[in-house]
Amino acid sequence: MLANLTDFDLRLIRVFLAVVDARGLTAAQAALNVGQSTISTQLSSLETRLGFRLCERGRGGFRLTAKGERFAMSARRLLVAANSFCAEAANMDRQLVGELNLGLIGHTPFSQNARISDAIARFRQRDQAVRFNIQIRSPGELEEQVLNGKVDIAIGYFWHRVPSLDYTALFIERQYAYCGARHPLFERAAEPDSIGADEAAACEWAWRSYPLPEAQHSTHERNVTAIADNMEAVALLILSGHHLGYLPVHFAKPYVDGGLLRAVNPAALRYDVTFHMVTRRAPHAGDIQRAFIDDLRAVHLNEMAPEAAV
């Protein structure tokens, strides 16, 4: 059995994973730049060190054994950890070393995504060797992942206020009620004030599956005949011509420009959504997280204004 891991063992493990990825010894020759007999010898050496067979190879083709499949998964985790260790050791003299996990909701306004990019650029100018991990999730998922430590910083619209999390306002997104080109109100919607709020409220509506308190005064719940968990789905329902619904101005703009959507009385049927940066409360924040928060705040100074209607 493999009691002590050596550099030679790591080389053999890399050969084994190269064969697994190539799905055979013949195909792995080009990647490893060695002959098939050499590869076979290296696999045999690794199997001898381990004390069990990793794969079947020969005229019948290449196939991992059950233990070989489990070993391949463990080996990949080992190499990821080893590479991470080497990177951290090589940069240990840097002030900031490690990972930063960011969570975002989808379809953030382009101007605000640019601000986040600016914050990353500022952070990269620091004395750092940090790997960024960015994922797109729903608001509820992001809050949960911030709570369990899988996400360090989340940016989005959050209707909860979890006591153990800190919420910092970053910017405001404006949303209008829209109708599609097939809707009876579409032609009249060309005149901004021609459709009263009461008339719009009597129409069928599409709402999000998550709470939007600001929008709920627009109609009675009995008129909500469609529910969707994301804005693409809401847009589809509006485009059908059977529903009114709220969309962010920046998201609806291409549809408006294409003559497919119109805002319904934007002076009355609108609301603003405040996007927040969410983090766990101190003392959980580390140096990397605090530094990026500073950069994020710096690029969002004086940005608390709604996205302009276009």
C-alpha positions in Angstrom: 0.0 0.0 0.0 1.0 3.6 -0.6 2.2 4.7 2.9 4.5 7.7 1.9 3.8 9.9 -1.1 6.9 10.8 -3.1 7.6 13.0 -6.1 7.8 9.8 -8.2 4.3 8.8 -7.0 2.9 12.2 -8.1 4.4 11.7 -11.5 2.8 8.3 -11.8 -0.5 9.7 -10.6 -0.4 12.4 -13.3 0.3 9.7 -15.9 -2.6 7.7 -14.7 -5.0 10.7 -14.9 -3.7 11.5 -18.4 -4.6 8.0 -19.5 -8.0 8.3 -17.9 -8.7 11.6 -19.6 -7.5 10.2 -22.9 -9.6 7.1 -22.3 -6.7 4.8 -23.2 -3.0 4.3 -23.4 -2.8 4.8 -27.2 -4.6 8.1 -27.1 -2.5 9.3 -24.1 0.8 8.9 -26.0 0.6 12.3 -27.6 -0.3 14.1 -24.4 2.5 12.4 -22.4 5.0 12.3 -25.3 6.1 8.8 -24.4 5.5 5.4 -25.9 2.7 3.0 -25.0 5.0 0.5 -23.4 6.5 3.2 -21.1 3.0 4.3 -20.1 2.0 0.7 -19.4 5.1 0.2 -17.2 4.3 3.4 -15.3 0.8 2.3 -14.6 2.0 -1.1 -13.4 4.5 0.6 -11.1 1.6 2.7 -9.6 -0.6 -0.4 -9.2 2.3 -2.1 -7.4 2.7 0.8 -5.1 -1.0 0.9 -4.3 -1.5 -2.8 -4.0 -4.6 -3.0 -6.3 -5.4 -2.9 -10.1 -6.5 0.5 -11.4 -7.6 -0.5 -14.9 -8.0 -3.2 -17.5 -5.9 -2.6 -20.6 -5.1 -4.7 -23.6 -6.9 -6.0 -26.6 -10.3 -5.7 -24.9 -9.7 -1.9 -24.6 -9.3 0.4 -21.6 -11.6 0.3 -18.6 -11.2 1.5 -15.0 -11.9 -0.9 -12.2 -14.2 0.1 -9.4 -11.2 1.0 -7.3 -9.6 2.8 -10.2 -12.7 5.1 -10.5 -12.5 5.9 -6.8 -8.8 6.4 -7.0 -9.1 8.8 -10.0 -11.5 11.0 -8.0 -9.2 11.1 -5.0 -6.1 11.7 -7.2 -7.8 14.7 -8.8 -8.5 16.2 -5.4 -4.9 15.6 -4.4 -3.5 17.4 -7.4 -5.8 20.3 -7.0 -4.7 20.6 -3.3 -1.0 20.2 -4.3 -1.3 22.9 -7.0 -3.0 25.2 -4.6 -0.4 24.7 -2.0 2.4 25.3 -4.4 0.8 28.5 -5.6 0.3 29.8 -2.0 3.9 28.8 -1.1 5.3 30.6 -4.1 3.4 33.8 -3.2 3.7 33.6 0.6 5.6 36.9 0.6 2.5 38.6 -0.8 0.3 40.5 1.6 -2.9 38.8 0.4 -2.9 35.1 -0.5 -5.8 32.8 -0.9 -9.3 32.7 -2.6 -12.2 35.1 -2.8 -15.7 33.6 -3.5 -18.2 36.1 -5.1 -21.8 35.5 -5.7 -24.0 37.5 -8.1 -27.6 37.3 -9.3 -28.1 37.2 -13.0 -28.8 40.1 -15.4 -27.2 42.8 -13.3 -27.2 46.1 -15.2 -24.2 46.4 -17.5 -23.1 49.6 -15.9 -23.0 47.9 -12.5 -21.2 44.8 -13.8 -18.6 47.3 -15.1 -18.4 48.7 -11.5 -17.7 45.2 -10.2 -15.1 44.7 -12.8 -13.5 48.1 -11.7 -13.4 46.7 -8.1 -11.6 43.6 -9.3 -9.2 45.7 -11.2 -8.5 47.9 -8.1 -8.0 44.7 -6.1 -5.6 43.3 -8.6 -3.3 46.3 -8.1 -2.8 45.3 -4.5 0.1 43.1 -3.3 -1.9 39.9 -3.7 -2.0 36.4 -5.1 -5.8 35.7 -4.9 -7.9 33.3 -7.0 -11.4 34.6 -7.7 -14.3 32.2 -7.8 -17.5 33.8 -9.2 -20.9 32.1 -9.4 -24.4 33.2 -10.5 -27.3 32.2 -8.2 -30.7 33.3 -7.1 -30.9 35.7 -4.1 -32.1 33.0 -1.7 -29.3 30.7 -2.7 -26.7 33.4 -2.3 -27.9 34.3 1.2 -27.7 30.6 2.2 -24.2 30.3 0.7 -23.0 33.4 2.5 -24.3 32.0 5.8 -22.5 28.6 5.3 -19.3 30.3 4.2 -19.3 29.0 0.6 -19.6 32.6 -0.7 -17.7 35.5 0.9 -19.5 38.4 -0.7 -22.8 38.4 -2.5 -24.3 41.2 -4.6 -28.0 41.3 -5.5 -31.5 42.1 -4.5 -32.4 40.6 -1.1 -35.8 40.8 0.4 -34.8 39.1 3.6 -32.8 40.6 6.4 -30.9 37.8 8.1 -29.7 38.9 11.5 -26.3 37.4 11.1 -25.6 39.1 7.8 -24.6 42.6 6.9 -26.3 44.4 4.1 -24.7 47.4 2.4 -26.6 49.3 -0.3 -24.6 49.7 -3.5 -27.0 50.9 -6.3 -30.6 51.2 -7.3 -32.3 49.4 -10.3 -35.5 50.8 -11.7 -38.3 48.5 -12.9 -41.4 49.4 -15.1 -44.6 47.5 -15.8 -44.6 46.4 -19.5 -47.0 45.0 -22.0 -46.3 43.1 -25.1 -47.1 44.0 -28.7 -50.1 41.6 -28.7 -51.6 43.1 -25.6 -54.8 45.3 -26.0 -53.0 48.1 -24.1 -50.0 48.2 -26.4 -51.0 50.9 -28.8 -52.3 53.2 -26.0 -49.1 52.6 -24.1 -47.3 54.8 -26.6 -48.9 57.7 -24.8 -47.3 57.7 -21.3 -50.3 58.7 -19.2 -53.1 57.2 -21.3 -53.5 54.1 -19.1 -54.6 54.6 -15.5 -53.2 52.5 -12.7 -56.7 51.1 -12.0 -57.2 49.9 -15.6 -53.8 48.2 -15.6 -54.6 46.6 -12.2 -57.6 44.9 -13.8 -55.4 43.1 -16.4 -53.8 39.7 -16.0 -50.3 39.9 -14.5 -47.1 37.8 -14.3 -45.2 38.0 -11.0 -42.0 36.6 -9.7 -42.1 33.6 -7.5 -40.1 35.4 -4.9 -41.5 38.4 -3.0 -41.5 41.8 -4.6 -43.2 44.0 -2.0 -42.9 47.2 -4.0 -44.9 45.7 -6.9 -47.7 44.1 -5.0 -49.8 47.2 -4.9 -50.1 47.2 -8.7 -52.9 44.7 -8.8 -54.9 42.2 -6.7 -53.5 38.7 -6.3 -56.5 37.2 -8.1 -55.3 38.9 -11.3 -51.9 37.2 -11.0 -52.3 34.3 -13.5 -48.7 33.5 -14.1 -45.7 33.0 -11.8 -42.0 32.8 -12.9 -38.8 32.5 -11.0 -36.6 34.6 -13.3 -37.0 37.7 -15.5 -36.5 35.8 -18.8 -39.6 33.8 -18.0 -41.5 36.9 -17.0 -40.5 38.5 -20.3 -41.8 35.5 -22.2 -45.2 35.8 -20.4 -45.4 39.5 -21.2 -44.4 39.0 -24.8 -47.3 36.5 -25.1 -49.7 39.5 -25.0 -51.7 38.1 -22.1 -49.9 39.5 -19.1 -48.5 42.7 -17.7 -45.3 42.4 -15.7 -42.4 44.2 -14.2 -38.9 44.1 -15.7 -35.7 46.1 -15.1 -35.4 49.0 -17.6 -32.0 47.8 -18.8 -33.3 44.3 -19.4 -36.4 45.4 -21.3 -34.6 47.9 -23.5 -33.7 45.6 -26.4 -37.4 44.4 -26.5 -38.6 48.0 -26.4 -36.2 49.1 -29.1 -37.4 46.2 -31.2 -41.1 47.2 -30.8 -42.0 44.2 -28.8 -42.6 45.8 -25.4 -43.8 49.1 -24.1 -43.9 50.5 -20.6 -47.4 51.0 -19.2 -47.7 54.4 -17.5 -44.1 54.5 -16.3 -44.8 57.5 -14.1 -47.2 55.4 -11.9 -46.3 51.8 -12.5 -42.7 51.6 -11.5 -40.6 50.8 -8.4 -36.9 50.9 -7.5 -34.9 47.9 -6.3 -31.9 48.5 -4.0 -29.0 46.1 -4.7 -26.9 45.2 -1.6 -23.6 43.7 -0.9 -24.1 40.9 1.7 -21.4 39.5 4.0 -21.3 37.6 7.2 -20.8 39.8 10.2 -17.4 40.3 11.8 -15.2 38.5 13.0 -15.8 36.2 10.0 -14.3 38.6 7.4 -10.6 38.0 6.5 -8.0 40.4 5.1 -8.9 39.4 1.5 -12.6 40.0 2.0 -12.1 43.3 3.8 -9.8 44.5 1.0 -12.2 43.7 -1.8 -15.1 45.2 0.2 -13.1 48.5 0.4 -12.6 48.4 -3.4 -16.2 47.6 -4.1 -17.4 50.5 -1.9 -14.9 52.8 -3.6 -16.2 52.2 -7.1 -19.8 52.6 -5.9 -19.4 55.9 -4.2 -22.3 58.3 -5.1 -23.9 55.6 -7.2 -27.2 55.4 -5.2 -29.4 56.6 -8.0 -31.8 54.6 -10.2 -30.7 53.3 -13.6 -31.8 55.9 -16.1 -34.8 55.1 -18.1 -33.9 54.9 -21.8 
